[in-house]
Amino acid sequence: MSQPVQPPNQPQQPFGGQPVDGNPYAGQPGQPAAPTGNPYGQPAPAAPTGNPYGQQPPAPTGNPFAGQQPGQSAPFGGGAPFAPAPPARNNILLGVLVALGAAIVAGILYGVIAGSIEREVGYAAVGVGFLVGFASSKIGGSNPAVIGAAAVFSIGAVYLGQLVGISMVLSDLAQIPFSEVIGDHFGTVTEAWSQEADFMTYLFLALGAIAAVGGAKKAG
């Protein structure tokens, strides 16, 4: 029997190699490796993160000491600035002196008002006490000694105002200068106050003291 004839030009594996996984060149020695897609063999650069300034230092904030750690001192050897201490408001002696000065001024003004209209006004007495208490406590603080002095001086201020008012009335009646009434006839003025004093007179004195306490608490 005759042998079957092989078809001509059948593909031969060069150098006796066998195809691997359908790739006739995969197992052949001496052949270069398949290209990887990067002809230079260098690793591809990292993809941009979307921030072209990612490696730049943070922008200045306008505060040259913003980056310092706690406990670090300021440059040039200076420490951190401190807020100034609030002024002391517990000077008892100064508060008492302010209460005395305010009582004298307020008492004279009260007397001028009372002598001009020839009558006393309760609101004016309250204003005298409030002014004395507020001024003294604003300087001397809320010390009980300062408040007590303001109340006492307020009574004296209202009393002084009543004497000034009576002196102005007597000056008009006697047609003599006001300074002469105060200087030469002061005993007559105090006697006239005693004779004219009534419930309202003492009430105004009390209102001055009460208003002084209220003014001191308001200032404190």
C-alpha positions as CSV (number, residue, x, y, z in Angstrom):
1,M,0.0,0.0,0.0
2,S,1.2,3.5,-0.8
3,Q,1.9,6.1,1.9
4,P,-0.2,9.3,2.0
5,V,1.5,12.3,0.5
6,Q,2.1,15.2,2.9
7,P,0.9,18.5,1.7
8,P,3.7,20.7,0.5
9,N,5.2,23.8,2.3
10,Q,3.9,22.7,5.7
11,P,5.0,25.3,8.4
12,Q,7.9,24.0,10.4
13,Q,8.9,25.1,13.8
14,P,12.3,26.8,13.6
15,F,15.1,25.3,15.6
16,G,12.8,22.5,16.8
17,G,10.9,24.7,19.2
18,Q,7.3,24.0,20.2
19,P,4.6,26.7,20.3
20,V,3.6,27.8,23.7
21,D,0.0,28.9,24.4
22,G,-0.5,29.6,20.7
23,N,2.5,31.9,20.4
24,P,5.1,30.3,18.1
25,Y,7.8,32.6,19.4
26,A,7.2,32.4,23.1
27,G,9.6,29.6,23.8
28,Q,12.2,30.3,21.3
29,P,15.6,31.0,22.6
30,G,17.5,34.0,21.4
31,Q,14.4,35.9,20.6
32,P,13.9,39.4,22.2
33,A,11.2,39.8,24.8
34,A,7.9,41.1,23.6
35,P,7.6,44.9,23.8
36,T,5.9,46.1,27.0
37,G,4.5,49.3,25.5
38,N,7.2,51.6,26.9
39,P,10.1,51.7,24.4
40,Y,12.5,53.3,27.0
41,G,11.9,50.9,29.8
42,Q,11.6,53.7,32.3
43,P,8.7,53.7,34.8
44,A,5.9,56.0,33.9
45,P,5.6,59.2,35.9
46,A,2.9,59.4,38.6
47,A,-0.4,60.8,37.4
48,P,-1.0,64.4,38.4
49,T,-3.1,64.8,41.5
50,G,-4.9,67.9,40.2
51,N,-2.9,70.3,42.4
52,P,0.0,71.7,40.4
53,Y,1.3,73.4,43.6
54,G,1.1,70.4,45.9
55,Q,4.8,70.6,46.8
56,Q,4.9,74.3,47.4
57,P,5.1,75.7,51.0
58,P,1.9,77.1,52.4
59,A,1.1,80.7,51.6
60,P,1.8,83.3,54.2
61,T,-1.1,84.2,56.4
62,G,0.0,87.7,57.4
63,N,1.0,86.6,60.9
64,P,4.8,86.2,61.1
65,F,4.4,84.1,64.2
66,A,1.7,81.8,63.0
67,G,4.0,78.9,62.5
68,Q,5.6,79.0,65.9
69,Q,4.9,76.2,68.3
70,P,3.4,76.9,71.7
71,G,6.1,78.0,74.2
72,Q,8.4,79.5,71.6
73,S,9.3,83.1,72.2
74,A,9.0,85.9,69.7
75,P,12.1,86.8,67.6
76,F,14.7,89.3,68.8
77,G,14.5,87.8,72.3
78,G,11.2,89.4,73.2
79,G,8.4,87.5,74.9
80,A,4.7,87.4,73.8
81,P,3.0,90.7,74.5
82,F,0.7,90.8,77.5
83,A,-2.5,92.7,77.9
84,P,-2.2,95.7,80.3
85,A,-3.7,95.1,83.7
86,P,-7.0,96.9,84.4
87,P,-6.7,99.9,86.6
88,A,-7.2,99.4,90.3
89,R,-10.6,100.5,91.6
90,N,-10.2,99.6,95.3
91,N,-8.6,102.8,96.5
92,I,-10.8,103.4,99.6
93,L,-9.2,106.7,100.6
94,L,-9.4,108.2,97.1
95,G,-13.0,107.0,96.9
96,V,-13.9,108.8,100.1
97,L,-12.2,112.0,99.0
98,V,-14.1,111.9,95.7
99,A,-17.3,111.4,97.6
100,L,-16.5,114.4,99.8
101,G,-15.7,116.6,96.8
102,A,-18.8,115.5,94.9
103,A,-21.0,116.2,97.9
104,I,-19.7,119.8,98.3
105,V,-20.3,120.6,94.6
106,A,-23.6,118.8,94.4
107,G,-24.8,120.4,97.6
108,I,-24.0,123.9,96.4
109,L,-25.8,123.3,93.1
110,Y,-28.8,121.9,95.0
111,G,-28.9,125.0,97.2
112,V,-28.8,127.4,94.3
113,I,-31.7,125.6,92.7
114,A,-33.8,125.6,95.9
115,G,-33.0,129.2,96.7
116,S,-33.9,130.3,93.1
117,I,-37.3,128.7,93.2
118,E,-37.7,129.1,97.0
119,R,-38.6,125.5,97.5
120,E,-37.0,122.1,97.7
121,V,-37.3,119.5,95.0
122,G,-37.2,115.8,95.8
123,Y,-35.8,114.9,92.4
124,A,-32.9,117.3,93.0
125,A,-32.1,115.6,96.4
126,V,-32.1,112.2,94.7
127,G,-29.8,113.5,92.0
128,V,-27.4,114.8,94.6
129,G,-27.1,111.4,96.3
130,F,-26.8,109.4,93.1
131,L,-24.0,111.7,91.9
132,V,-22.1,111.3,95.1
133,G,-22.5,107.6,95.3
134,F,-21.7,107.0,91.6
135,A,-18.6,109.1,91.6
136,S,-17.1,107.6,94.7
137,S,-17.7,104.0,93.8
138,K,-16.4,104.6,90.3
139,I,-13.0,105.5,91.8
140,G,-13.0,103.6,95.1
141,G,-14.8,100.4,94.0
142,S,-17.7,98.7,95.8
143,N,-16.0,98.7,99.2
144,P,-18.6,99.1,102.0
145,A,-16.5,101.9,103.5
146,V,-16.8,103.9,100.3
147,I,-20.5,103.3,100.0
148,G,-21.1,104.3,103.6
149,A,-19.1,107.4,103.2
150,A,-21.0,108.3,100.1
151,A,-24.3,107.9,102.0
152,V,-23.2,110.1,104.9
153,F,-21.8,112.8,102.6
154,S,-25.0,112.7,100.6
155,I,-27.0,113.6,103.7
156,G,-24.5,116.4,104.3
157,A,-24.8,117.6,100.7
158,V,-28.6,117.9,100.9
159,Y,-28.3,119.7,104.3
160,L,-25.7,122.0,102.8
161,G,-28.0,122.7,99.9
162,Q,-30.9,123.5,102.2
163,L,-28.7,126.0,104.1
164,V,-27.6,127.6,100.9
165,G,-31.2,127.9,99.8
166,I,-32.3,129.5,103.1
167,S,-29.3,131.9,102.9
168,M,-30.4,133.0,99.4
169,V,-33.9,133.7,100.6
170,L,-32.7,135.6,103.7
171,S,-30.4,137.6,101.4
172,D,-33.3,138.7,99.3
173,L,-35.5,139.5,102.2
174,A,-32.8,141.5,104.1
175,Q,-31.4,143.1,101.0
176,I,-27.8,142.1,102.1
177,P,-25.2,140.3,100.1
178,F,-25.3,136.5,100.1
179,S,-21.6,136.3,101.3
180,E,-22.5,138.4,104.4
181,V,-25.4,136.1,105.3
182,I,-23.2,133.1,105.1
183,G,-20.2,134.7,106.8
184,D,-21.8,136.9,109.5
185,H,-25.2,135.4,110.1
186,F,-24.6,131.7,109.7
187,G,-26.1,131.1,113.2
188,T,-29.3,132.8,112.0
189,V,-29.3,130.5,108.9
190,T,-29.1,127.3,111.0
191,E,-31.8,128.6,113.4
192,A,-34.1,129.3,110.5
193,W,-33.5,125.8,109.2
194,S,-34.4,124.3,112.5
195,Q,-37.6,126.3,112.7
196,E,-38.6,125.5,109.1
197,A,-37.7,121.8,109.2
198,D,-40.5,119.4,108.8
199,F,-41.2,115.8,107.6
200,M,-40.3,116.7,104.0
201,T,-37.0,118.2,105.0
202,Y,-35.9,115.0,106.7
203,L,-37.3,112.9,103.9
204,F,-35.1,114.7,101.4
205,L,-32.1,113.9,103.6
206,A,-33.0,110.3,103.6
207,L,-33.6,110.3,99.8
208,G,-30.1,111.6,99.3
209,A,-28.6,108.7,101.3
210,I,-30.7,106.0,99.6
211,A,-29.8,107.5,96.1
212,A,-26.1,107.4,97.0
213,V,-26.2,103.7,97.8
214,G,-28.1,103.1,94.5
215,G,-25.5,105.2,92.6
216,A,-22.6,103.3,94.1
217,K,-24.1,99.9,93.2
218,K,-24.7,101.2,89.6
219,A,-21.1,102.2,89.3
220,G,-19.8,98.9,90.7
